[in-house]
């Protein structure tokens, strides 16, 4: 049976906020809906959150390839939606229980193609500010004379409810790479340009938490704001009034009547005022989403049609999360190949050789790190009588961590290095190994191996500095050095 509303919820590895967003859907007074959770190549935790909801109206679709921003997942949701109406919900926002009911009634009452209730945007606040009730808001989704205004209105996608035909007439979301402004703003402007009726509902029914205003929000995996406000939604009957009372700033910057008329005239000719203002600040297509991703603790978007480096990055993003304290084996029976980004040869029974002057590791962490870490590796370098030593420089991102020296007297065994907590905040940890003395055995008359051998890594373990046991006294004298292939 066709549902009344299809809700599209795009998500990427924010299970702590996704759980609450889904809870706000489950609490809706309007119950004839389907929820399409579209994962942007998410990890297993996202699937577990959806499964825990245990509702047959909820469907999870996890994309194989990461798009990197919401346009792709939203387009998949539109293509899969079965409902007569379509709504969107960001994975870190919340709906008040009457959101769908109020929006649908307003859509029917006004005959609009799309409606957007007002959104209370929560300014970043600490747990202490929440407990002291000193949090503040501002309001998005204010229309002009009850309708969308291309100059003044910004309505977050979490507030939209549209007829199915509206999505068909407006088309798909444009990629953020192709937008100067937010892709959601571009979508509404395009709908307005096509003559669709976009009406504002003067009723707060959405609580938004802009991740672009919260540093490292995708890294810290924190949901204290959403947790607190969701408790208020369930137990505070005066919350809507408080959200409005705390709205101390306007969403529209001050403009003269002449400025407004000029921007409105430009909008009528297809020039989006918001995009013009962003360009005046020096932004070009795709730069806004890259800026937002950096703030969130994510890497800038790469070229969607990128070469080998982009293919590697996408594959590394699918690597299983690493749990501190566990050991990764680089031997032929191990699974460390999942974190090898570049510069590695094939695994052998004693470990994996680097091949070339540089090699990289990308280690996705299962949980945020708030303490110093110790990295412990079992390794050796390619040294011979004719090539008696090798240096290995270890960097984490752009930060030099250590230099190891391997020679005939100190080759096999355990090596450790210290990683300060402030350098371990961003997952994945990207370790770079520089091997200025890597050498080809064949050039030294040591068989026919043409690889440029530097470090042979047998195992790796990362643990809190306080927990990592010191290496045994004889660790540096372990036998069993692997020989290069003949």
C-alpha positions as CSV (number, residue, x, y, z in Angstrom):
1,X,0.0,0.0,0.0
2,X,1.3,3.5,-0.9
3,X,2.3,5.4,2.2
4,X,1.1,9.0,2.7
5,X,4.6,10.3,3.3
6,X,8.0,9.1,2.3
7,X,10.7,10.5,4.7
8,X,14.2,10.6,3.3
9,X,17.0,10.6,5.9
10,X,20.5,10.8,4.5
11,X,23.2,9.8,7.0
12,X,27.0,9.2,7.3
13,X,28.5,7.6,10.4
14,X,26.6,9.5,13.1
15,X,24.8,6.7,14.9
16,X,24.5,8.6,18.1
17,X,22.4,11.4,16.4
18,X,20.7,9.1,13.9
19,X,19.2,7.1,16.8
20,X,17.5,10.3,18.0
21,X,16.4,11.5,14.6
22,X,14.7,8.1,14.0
23,X,13.1,8.4,17.5
24,X,11.6,11.7,16.5
25,X,10.0,10.1,13.4
26,X,8.6,7.3,15.5
27,X,6.9,9.8,17.8
28,X,5.0,11.5,14.9
29,X,1.3,11.9,15.4
30,X,0.9,11.2,11.7
31,X,1.7,7.5,11.4
32,X,1.1,6.7,7.7
33,X,4.7,7.0,6.5
34,X,7.8,5.1,5.3
35,X,11.3,6.1,6.4
36,X,14.1,5.6,3.9
37,X,17.5,5.8,5.8
38,X,20.1,6.3,3.0
39,X,23.6,5.5,4.3
40,X,26.4,7.2,2.4
41,X,28.6,4.1,2.5
42,X,28.2,3.9,6.3
43,X,29.8,1.4,8.8
44,X,28.1,-1.4,10.7
45,X,27.0,0.9,13.6
46,X,24.5,2.7,11.3
47,X,22.9,-0.5,10.3
48,X,22.7,-1.5,13.9
49,X,20.8,1.7,14.8
50,X,18.3,1.1,12.1
51,X,17.8,-2.5,13.0
52,X,17.3,-1.6,16.7
53,X,14.4,0.7,15.8
54,X,12.6,-2.6,14.8
55,X,9.8,-0.9,12.7
56,X,8.7,-2.4,9.4
57,X,8.1,1.1,8.0
58,X,11.8,1.9,8.2
59,X,14.0,0.8,5.3
60,X,17.8,1.0,5.2
61,X,19.7,1.5,1.9
62,X,23.5,1.8,2.2
63,X,25.3,3.1,-0.8
64,X,28.4,1.2,-2.0
65,X,30.3,4.3,-2.9
66,X,30.6,7.3,-0.6
67,X,29.2,10.5,-2.2
68,X,30.5,12.8,0.5
69,X,27.5,15.1,0.9
70,X,23.7,14.8,1.1
71,X,22.7,15.4,-2.6
72,X,23.5,11.8,-3.6
73,X,21.7,10.0,-0.8
74,X,18.7,12.4,-1.1
75,X,18.5,11.6,-4.8
76,X,18.5,7.9,-4.1
77,X,15.8,8.5,-1.6
78,X,13.6,10.4,-4.1
79,X,14.1,7.6,-6.6
80,X,13.1,4.9,-4.1
81,X,10.2,6.8,-2.4
82,X,6.7,5.4,-2.8
83,X,4.7,8.0,-0.8
84,X,2.3,10.6,-2.1
85,X,4.3,13.2,-0.3
86,X,8.1,13.5,0.4
87,X,9.8,14.9,3.5
88,X,13.5,15.2,4.4
89,X,15.2,14.9,7.8
90,X,18.9,15.5,8.5
91,X,20.5,12.8,10.7
92,X,21.4,15.4,13.4
93,X,18.1,17.2,13.5
94,X,14.8,16.5,15.4
95,X,11.2,16.8,14.6
96,X,8.6,17.8,17.2
97,X,5.8,15.1,17.3
98,X,3.3,17.2,15.3
99,X,5.7,18.1,12.5
100,X,4.3,15.9,9.7
101,X,0.6,16.5,10.7
102,X,1.0,20.2,10.8
103,X,2.9,20.4,7.6
104,X,0.5,18.1,5.7
105,X,-2.5,20.1,6.9
106,X,-0.9,23.4,5.8
107,X,0.0,21.9,2.4
108,X,-3.7,20.9,2.0
109,X,-5.1,24.1,3.4
110,X,-2.9,26.4,1.1
111,X,-2.8,24.2,-2.0
112,X,1.0,24.7,-2.0
113,X,3.4,22.5,-3.8
114,X,5.9,22.6,-0.8
115,X,5.6,23.9,2.7
116,X,8.2,24.5,5.3
117,X,7.4,25.0,9.0
118,X,9.8,27.3,11.0
119,X,13.0,25.7,12.3
120,X,14.6,26.5,15.6
121,X,18.4,26.4,15.1
122,X,20.3,25.6,18.2
123,X,23.5,27.6,18.6
124,X,26.4,25.4,19.8
125,X,26.2,25.0,23.6
126,X,28.0,22.9,26.3
127,X,26.4,20.5,28.7
128,X,26.8,23.1,31.4
129,X,24.9,25.7,29.4
130,X,22.1,23.3,28.7
131,X,21.8,22.4,32.4
132,X,21.7,26.1,33.3
133,X,19.2,26.8,30.5
134,X,21.4,29.4,29.0
135,X,21.2,28.0,25.4
136,X,20.1,30.2,22.5
137,X,18.4,29.8,19.2
138,X,17.6,31.6,15.9
139,X,14.8,30.8,13.6
140,X,15.0,29.7,9.9
141,X,12.1,29.3,7.5
142,X,10.6,32.7,7.8
143,X,8.7,33.6,4.6
144,X,7.7,37.0,3.2
145,X,3.9,37.4,3.1
146,X,3.7,33.7,3.9
147,X,5.7,32.5,0.9
148,X,9.3,31.6,0.0
149,X,11.3,34.7,-0.8
150,X,14.5,34.1,-2.9
151,X,16.3,37.0,-1.2
152,X,15.3,36.4,2.5
153,X,14.2,32.9,3.1
154,X,16.4,30.0,4.1
155,X,14.4,26.9,5.0
156,X,16.5,23.8,6.0
157,X,15.6,20.6,4.2
158,X,14.5,19.0,7.5
159,X,11.5,21.3,7.4
160,X,10.2,20.5,3.9
161,X,7.1,18.6,3.0
162,X,6.3,18.5,-0.7
163,X,3.9,16.7,-3.0
164,X,5.5,13.9,-5.0
165,X,4.8,15.9,-8.2
166,X,6.9,18.8,-6.8
167,X,10.0,16.6,-6.7
168,X,9.3,15.4,-10.2
169,X,9.0,19.0,-11.5
170,X,12.0,20.4,-9.6
171,X,14.3,17.5,-10.4
172,X,17.1,15.9,-8.5
173,X,19.4,17.7,-6.0
174,X,22.5,19.2,-7.6
175,X,25.8,18.0,-6.3
176,X,27.4,20.3,-3.8
177,X,30.5,20.3,-6.0
178,X,28.4,22.2,-8.6
179,X,26.9,24.7,-6.1
180,X,28.2,27.9,-4.7
181,X,25.7,27.9,-1.9
182,X,24.1,25.0,0.0
183,X,22.5,22.5,-2.3
184,X,19.3,22.7,-0.3
185,X,19.1,26.4,-1.0
186,X,19.7,25.8,-4.7
187,X,16.9,23.3,-4.8
188,X,14.4,25.7,-3.3
189,X,15.5,28.5,-5.6
190,X,15.1,26.2,-8.6
191,X,11.6,25.2,-7.5
192,X,10.6,28.8,-7.0
193,X,12.0,29.7,-10.5
194,X,9.8,26.9,-12.0
195,X,6.7,28.6,-10.6
196,X,6.0,26.2,-7.7
197,X,4.1,27.5,-4.7
198,X,6.4,27.4,-1.6
199,X,4.6,28.4,1.5
200,X,5.9,29.1,5.0
201,X,4.1,27.6,8.0
202,X,4.3,29.9,11.0
203,X,4.7,27.0,13.5
204,X,8.0,25.7,14.9
205,X,8.2,22.0,14.4
206,X,11.9,21.3,13.7
207,X,15.0,21.6,15.9
208,X,18.2,21.8,13.9
209,X,21.8,21.5,14.9
210,X,24.0,22.7,12.1
211,X,27.1,20.4,11.9
212,X,28.9,23.1,10.0
213,X,28.9,25.2,13.1
214,X,30.3,22.5,15.3
215,X,34.0,21.7,15.0
216,X,34.9,18.0,14.4
217,X,31.3,17.0,14.9
218,X,31.8,13.8,12.7
219,X,35.0,12.9,14.7
220,X,33.9,13.6,18.3
221,X,30.7,11.6,17.8
222,X,29.0,13.7,20.4
223,X,25.2,14.0,20.8
224,X,24.8,15.8,24.1
225,X,22.8,18.6,22.5
226,X,20.4,16.3,20.7
227,X,20.0,14.1,23.8
228,X,19.1,17.1,26.0
229,X,16.6,18.6,23.5
230,X,15.0,15.2,22.8
231,X,14.3,14.8,26.5
232,X,12.8,18.3,26.4
233,X,10.6,17.3,23.4
234,X,9.2,14.4,25.4
235,X,8.8,16.0,28.8
236,X,8.6,19.8,28.4
237,X,5.2,21.1,27.2
238,X,6.6,24.7,27.0
239,X,9.5,23.8,24.8
240,X,8.1,25.4,21.6
241,X,7.5,28.7,23.5
242,X,11.0,28.6,24.9
243,X,12.6,28.0,21.5
244,X,10.9,31.1,20.3
245,X,11.7,33.2,23.4
246,X,15.4,32.3,23.1
247,X,15.5,33.3,19.4
248,X,17.6,36.4,19.9
249,X,18.8,37.1,16.3
250,X,17.2,37.4,12.9
251,X,18.0,35.0,10.0
252,X,17.9,37.8,7.5
253,X,20.8,40.3,7.4
254,X,19.8,44.0,7.4
255,X,19.2,45.3,3.8
256,X,18.0,48.5,2.5
257,X,14.8,48.6,0.3
258,X,17.0,49.3,-2.7
259,X,19.3,46.3,-2.0
260,X,16.2,44.1,-1.6
261,X,14.6,45.2,-4.9
262,X,17.9,44.8,-6.8
263,X,18.4,41.2,-5.5
264,X,14.8,40.4,-6.1
265,X,15.2,41.6,-9.7
266,X,18.3,39.5,-10.2
267,X,16.5,36.5,-8.8
268,X,13.8,36.9,-11.4
269,X,16.4,36.6,-14.1
270,X,17.8,33.4,-12.5
271,X,20.7,34.8,-10.5
272,X,20.4,33.3,-7.0
273,X,21.0,36.1,-4.4
274,X,22.6,33.7,-1.9
275,X,25.0,32.5,-4.5
276,X,25.9,36.0,-5.5
277,X,26.6,36.9,-1.9
278,X,28.8,33.8,-1.4
279,X,30.7,34.7,-4.6
280,X,31.3,38.2,-3.2
281,X,33.0,36.5,-0.2
282,X,35.3,34.7,-2.6
283,X,33.6,31.3,-2.7
284,X,33.4,29.3,-5.9
285,X,31.6,26.1,-6.8
286,X,32.3,23.3,-4.4
287,X,34.3,25.4,-2.0
288,X,31.5,25.8,0.6
289,X,31.0,22.0,1.0
290,X,34.8,21.6,1.4
291,X,34.8,24.3,4.1
292,X,31.9,22.6,5.9
293,X,33.6,19.2,5.7
294,X,36.8,20.6,7.2
295,X,34.8,22.1,10.1
296,X,33.1,18.7,10.6
297,X,36.5,16.9,10.8
298,X,36.2,15.4,7.3
299,X,38.5,15.6,4.3
300,X,37.5,17.9,1.4
301,X,35.6,16.3,-1.4
302,X,37.8,14.7,-4.0
303,X,37.1,14.6,-7.7
304,X,34.2,12.3,-8.3
305,X,36.0,10.9,-11.3
306,X,39.4,10.8,-9.5
307,X,42.3,8.5,-10.4
308,X,44.2,5.9,-8.4
309,X,44.5,8.1,-5.3
310,X,40.7,8.6,-5.1
311,X,40.0,4.9,-5.7
312,X,42.4,4.1,-2.8
313,X,40.7,6.7,-0.5
314,X,37.3,5.3,-1.2
315,X,38.4,1.7,-0.5
316,X,40.2,2.7,2.7
317,X,37.0,4.4,3.9
318,X,35.4,0.9,3.9
319,X,38.1,-0.6,6.2
320,X,36.8,-2.1,9.5
321,X,37.2,0.2,12.5
322,X,40.2,-0.5,14.6
323,X,39.8,-1.1,18.3
324,X,42.6,0.2,20.5
325,X,44.7,-2.5,22.0
326,X,44.1,-5.1,19.3
327,X,47.0,-6.4,17.1
328,X,47.0,-6.1,13.3
329,X,49.0,-8.7,11.5
330,X,50.9,-7.8,8.3
331,X,51.8,-11.5,7.7
332,X,50.3,-13.5,4.8
333,X,47.5,-14.8,7.1
334,X,46.7,-11.3,8.5
335,X,44.2,-8.6,7.5
336,X,46.3,-5.5,7.6
337,X,46.1,-5.0,3.9
338,X,42.8,-3.2,4.5
339,X,44.7,-0.2,6.0
340,X,47.6,0.0,3.5
341,X,47.1,3.1,1.4
342,X,50.1,3.1,-0.8
343,X,53.7,1.9,-1.1
344,X,53.3,-1.7,0.0
345,X,54.3,-5.0,-1.5
346,X,52.4,-8.3,-1.0
347,X,52.2,-10.0,2.4
348,X,54.6,-12.8,3.1
349,X,54.8,-15.3,6.0
350,X,57.1,-12.9,8.1
351,X,55.4,-9.6,7.2
352,X,54.9,-7.1,4.4
353,X,57.7,-5.0,2.8
354,X,57.4,-1.4,1.8
355,X,58.2,-0.9,-1.8
356,X,59.6,2.5,-2.6
357,X,60.7,5.6,-0.7
358,X,57.3,6.2,1.0
359,X,54.4,4.2,2.3
360,X,51.1,5.0,4.0
361,X,48.7,3.5,6.5
362,X,45.1,4.7,7.2
363,X,43.8,3.5,10.6
364,X,40.1,4.1,11.2
365,X,39.4,4.3,14.9
366,X,36.3,2.6,16.4
367,X,35.9,5.3,19.1
368,X,37.1,8.9,19.7
369,X,40.5,9.2,21.4
370,X,41.0,11.5,24.4
371,X,44.3,10.4,25.7
372,X,47.9,9.9,24.6
373,X,48.6,6.7,22.5
374,X,51.6,4.4,22.0
375,X,52.2,2.8,18.7
376,X,54.0,-0.6,18.9
377,X,55.3,-2.3,15.8
378,X,57.2,-5.5,15.2
379,X,59.4,-4.7,12.2
380,X,62.8,-4.8,10.6
381,X,64.5,-3.2,7.6
382,X,66.4,-4.5,4.6
383,X,70.0,-4.3,5.7
384,X,73.1,-6.3,4.5
385,X,76.8,-6.0,4.9
386,X,76.9,-3.9,1.8
387,X,73.9,-1.8,2.9
388,X,74.3,-1.8,6.7
389,X,71.6,0.6,7.9
390,X,68.2,2.2,7.1
391,X,66.3,5.1,8.5
392,X,62.5,5.3,8.8
393,X,60.8,8.7,9.4
394,X,57.3,8.4,10.8
395,X,54.7,11.2,10.4
396,X,51.1,11.4,11.4
397,X,49.6,13.7,8.8
398,X,52.0,16.6,8.6
399,X,53.5,16.1,12.1
400,X,56.8,14.3,12.5
401,X,56.6,11.7,15.2
402,X,59.9,9.8,15.3
403,X,62.9,8.6,13.4
404,X,63.9,4.9,13.7
405,X,67.4,3.6,12.8
406,X,67.8,0.0,11.8
407,X,71.2,-1.6,11.3
408,X,72.9,-5.0,11.6
409,X,73.1,-4.7,15.4
410,X,69.5,-3.4,16.0
411,X,67.2,-4.7,13.3
412,X,64.5,-7.2,14.3
413,X,62.1,-6.5,17.1
414,X,59.6,-4.1,18.7
415,X,59.7,-0.4,18.1
416,X,57.4,2.1,19.9
417,X,56.5,5.7,19.5
418,X,54.3,8.2,21.3
419,X,51.3,9.9,19.8
420,X,49.9,12.9,21.7
421,X,46.2,13.0,22.2
422,X,45.8,16.2,20.3
423,X,47.2,14.5,17.1
424,X,44.9,11.5,17.5
425,X,41.6,13.4,17.3
426,X,40.9,12.8,13.6
427,X,40.0,9.4,12.4
428,X,41.4,7.7,10.4
429,X,44.9,8.2,11.6
430,X,47.0,8.6,8.5
431,X,50.6,7.4,9.1
432,X,53.2,8.2,6.6
433,X,56.5,6.3,6.5
434,X,59.5,7.9,4.7
435,X,62.2,5.5,3.8
436,X,65.1,7.5,2.3
437,X,67.5,4.5,2.3
438,X,65.2,1.9,0.7
439,X,67.2,-0.1,-1.8
440,X,66.7,-2.8,-4.5
441,X,68.4,-6.1,-3.5
442,X,69.2,-6.9,-7.2
443,X,71.2,-3.6,-7.4
444,X,73.3,-4.9,-4.5
445,X,73.8,-8.3,-6.0
446,X,71.4,-9.9,-3.5
447,X,69.3,-12.1,-5.8
448,X,66.8,-11.0,-8.4
449,X,64.3,-9.1,-6.2
450,X,63.6,-5.8,-8.1
451,X,61.5,-4.3,-5.3
452,X,62.9,-1.2,-3.5
453,X,62.8,-2.6,0.0
454,X,62.7,-0.5,3.2
455,X,60.7,-1.7,6.2
456,X,59.2,-5.1,6.7
457,X,56.2,-4.8,9.1
458,X,55.0,-7.9,10.9
459,X,52.4,-6.5,13.3
460,X,51.1,-3.2,14.6
461,X,49.3,-2.4,17.9
462,X,47.9,1.0,19.1
463,X,46.9,1.4,22.7
464,X,46.5,4.1,25.3
465,X,49.9,5.1,26.6
466,X,49.0,4.1,30.1
467,X,48.0,0.6,29.1
468,X,50.8,-0.5,26.7
469,X,53.1,-2.8,28.4
470,X,56.8,-2.2,28.0
471,X,58.6,-4.5,25.4
472,X,60.5,-7.5,26.8
473,X,64.2,-6.8,27.3
474,X,65.2,-9.3,24.6
475,X,62.6,-8.1,22.0
476,X,65.3,-6.5,19.8
477,X,67.1,-9.9,19.5
478,X,64.2,-12.0,18.2
479,X,65.3,-14.4,15.4
480,X,63.4,-15.1,12.2
481,X,64.4,-12.3,9.9
482,X,62.7,-12.5,6.6
483,X,64.9,-12.6,3.6
484,X,64.0,-10.8,0.4
485,X,62.6,-12.9,-2.4
486,X,65.3,-14.3,-4.6
